[in-house]
Amino acid sequence: MKRERKEKSVKELRDLFRRNRSFYLLDFKNMTVAQSVDLRKILRKYSYSFKVVKNRLALRALKEEFPEDLRQYFENPTAVAFAPQDPVGLARILKDFSTQNRVLAVKGGILEGQVVAPERFDEISLLPSREVLLAKIGNLMAFPLIKLLRTWQAPLMNLGRMLNQLKTKK
């Protein structure tokens, strides 16, 4: 590779790493071209991206801002799957693809600015989606108010039932 091309690649990678707060480093050693095309189609469908990188150029692109712990995962052939939003969804897709085809291995990554070890990847892929988590939080926040409303309504409902029973007796 000529120097100008390398510098251009480093700049593109640096921009990708800066734009995406979450990404996973993958070992794709046994992946065929057809499997790679299938994976790219699946990822593109959900607005994710997949890029095969040269380790030296990726390390040069990560030089300034990213943790030192991440550098150890740049060995052997490396691909990067970027998640501009919903990194859990990307983890789920990668996990499903790797179990179906047995070709991907997660080396590590960054999840919302935190380094993720390969052992933690399975935990991330099992998390519910962001929408489900937000719905659960909303439910937890609304539950005390619903209980309070029911508590306030209980005497009025009991009074109504009592008056109805008195009416039926007379």
C-alpha positions as CSV (number, residue, x, y, z in Angstrom):
1,M,0.0,0.0,0.0
2,K,1.3,3.4,-0.8
3,R,1.7,6.0,1.9
4,E,-1.1,8.2,0.7
5,R,-3.5,5.3,0.6
6,K,-2.5,4.3,4.1
7,E,-3.0,7.8,5.4
8,K,-6.4,7.9,3.8
9,S,-7.4,4.6,5.3
10,V,-6.2,5.7,8.8
11,K,-8.2,8.9,8.5
12,E,-11.4,6.9,7.4
13,L,-10.9,4.4,10.3
14,R,-10.4,7.2,12.8
15,D,-13.6,8.9,11.6
16,L,-15.5,5.6,11.9
17,F,-14.2,4.9,15.4
18,R,-15.1,8.4,16.5
19,R,-18.6,8.3,15.0
20,N,-19.5,5.0,16.5
21,R,-19.4,4.7,20.3
22,S,-19.8,1.0,20.1
23,F,-18.0,-1.6,17.9
24,Y,-16.9,-5.2,18.1
25,L,-13.6,-6.7,16.9
26,L,-14.1,-10.0,15.2
27,D,-11.9,-12.9,14.1
28,F,-13.2,-14.0,10.7
29,K,-10.5,-16.5,9.8
30,N,-12.6,-19.2,8.3
31,M,-15.3,-17.1,6.7
32,T,-16.0,-17.5,3.0
33,V,-16.7,-14.7,0.6
34,A,-20.4,-15.8,0.4
35,Q,-20.7,-15.7,4.2
36,S,-19.1,-12.3,4.3
37,V,-21.5,-11.0,1.7
38,D,-24.5,-12.5,3.7
39,L,-23.3,-10.9,6.9
40,R,-22.8,-7.5,5.3
41,K,-26.4,-7.7,3.8
42,I,-27.8,-8.5,7.2
43,L,-25.9,-5.8,8.9
44,R,-26.7,-3.2,6.2
45,K,-30.4,-4.0,6.7
46,Y,-30.2,-2.9,10.3
47,S,-27.9,0.1,9.6
48,Y,-24.8,-1.5,11.0
49,S,-21.5,-1.7,9.1
50,F,-18.7,-4.3,8.8
51,K,-15.2,-3.5,7.8
52,V,-12.1,-5.7,7.5
53,V,-9.1,-3.7,8.7
54,K,-5.3,-4.0,8.8
55,N,-4.2,-4.2,12.4
56,R,-1.4,-1.7,12.1
57,L,-3.6,0.9,10.4
58,A,-6.4,0.4,12.9
59,L,-4.0,0.8,15.8
60,R,-2.7,3.9,14.2
61,A,-6.2,5.2,13.9
62,L,-6.9,4.4,17.6
63,K,-3.7,5.9,18.8
64,E,-5.0,9.0,20.5
65,E,-8.4,8.4,22.1
66,F,-9.0,4.8,22.9
67,P,-8.0,2.7,25.9
68,E,-4.8,0.7,25.9
69,D,-6.7,-2.5,26.8
70,L,-8.3,-2.5,23.3
71,R,-4.9,-2.8,21.5
72,Q,-4.4,-6.4,22.7
73,Y,-7.3,-7.6,20.5
74,F,-5.7,-6.5,17.3
75,E,-4.0,-9.8,16.4
76,N,-4.6,-12.1,13.5
77,P,-7.2,-11.1,10.8
78,T,-9.5,-8.5,12.3
79,A,-12.8,-7.2,11.2
80,V,-14.8,-4.5,12.9
81,A,-18.6,-4.3,13.2
82,F,-19.8,-0.8,14.0
83,A,-23.0,0.1,15.8
84,P,-24.1,3.7,15.4
85,Q,-27.1,2.9,17.6
86,D,-28.4,-0.2,19.5
87,P,-25.1,-2.1,20.2
88,V,-27.1,-4.9,21.8
89,G,-28.9,-5.5,18.6
90,L,-25.6,-5.8,16.7
91,A,-24.3,-8.2,19.4
92,R,-27.4,-10.3,18.9
93,I,-27.1,-10.4,15.1
94,L,-23.4,-11.3,15.3
95,K,-24.1,-14.0,17.9
96,D,-26.8,-15.6,15.7
97,F,-24.6,-15.5,12.6
98,S,-21.7,-17.0,14.4
99,T,-23.8,-19.9,15.9
100,Q,-25.4,-20.6,12.5
101,N,-22.2,-20.5,10.5
102,R,-19.4,-21.2,13.1
103,V,-17.0,-18.7,11.5
104,L,-17.0,-15.6,13.7
105,A,-15.3,-15.2,17.0
106,V,-15.5,-12.0,19.0
107,K,-12.2,-10.7,20.2
108,G,-13.4,-7.7,22.2
109,G,-14.8,-4.3,21.6
110,I,-16.1,-1.0,22.9
111,L,-19.6,-0.7,24.3
112,E,-20.7,2.9,24.9
113,G,-17.1,3.8,25.6
114,Q,-16.2,0.8,27.8
115,V,-13.8,-2.0,26.8
116,V,-15.7,-5.3,26.5
117,A,-13.8,-8.6,26.9
118,P,-14.7,-11.5,24.7
119,E,-16.1,-13.4,27.7
120,R,-18.7,-10.6,28.3
121,F,-20.0,-10.7,24.7
122,D,-22.5,-13.5,25.4
123,E,-24.0,-11.5,28.3
124,I,-24.4,-8.5,26.1
125,S,-26.1,-10.5,23.3
126,L,-28.6,-11.8,25.8
127,L,-29.7,-8.3,27.0
128,P,-33.2,-7.2,25.9
129,S,-33.4,-4.4,23.4
130,R,-33.3,-0.7,24.3
131,E,-37.0,-0.3,23.8
132,V,-37.9,-3.1,26.1
133,L,-35.5,-1.8,28.8
134,L,-37.1,1.7,28.5
135,A,-40.6,0.2,28.8
136,K,-39.6,-1.6,31.9
137,I,-38.1,1.6,33.4
138,G,-41.3,3.5,32.5
139,N,-43.4,0.8,34.1
140,L,-41.3,0.9,37.3
141,M,-41.6,4.7,37.4
142,A,-45.4,4.6,36.9
143,F,-46.2,1.7,39.3
144,P,-46.1,3.8,42.5
145,L,-48.4,6.4,41.0
146,I,-50.8,3.7,39.9
147,K,-50.8,2.2,43.4
148,L,-51.5,5.6,44.9
149,L,-54.3,6.3,42.5
150,R,-55.9,2.9,43.4
151,T,-55.5,3.6,47.1
152,W,-57.3,7.0,46.7
153,Q,-60.1,5.4,44.6
154,A,-60.7,2.5,47.0
155,P,-62.8,4.4,49.6
156,L,-65.0,5.9,46.9
157,M,-65.5,2.5,45.3
158,N,-66.4,1.0,48.6
159,L,-68.8,3.8,49.4
160,G,-70.4,3.3,46.0
161,R,-70.8,-0.5,46.7
162,M,-72.2,0.2,50.1
163,L,-74.8,2.6,48.8
164,N,-75.7,0.2,46.1
165,Q,-76.3,-2.6,48.7
166,L,-78.4,-0.3,50.8
167,K,-80.5,0.6,47.7
168,T,-81.1,-3.1,46.9
169,K,-82.1,-3.8,50.6
170,K,-84.7,-1.1,50.7
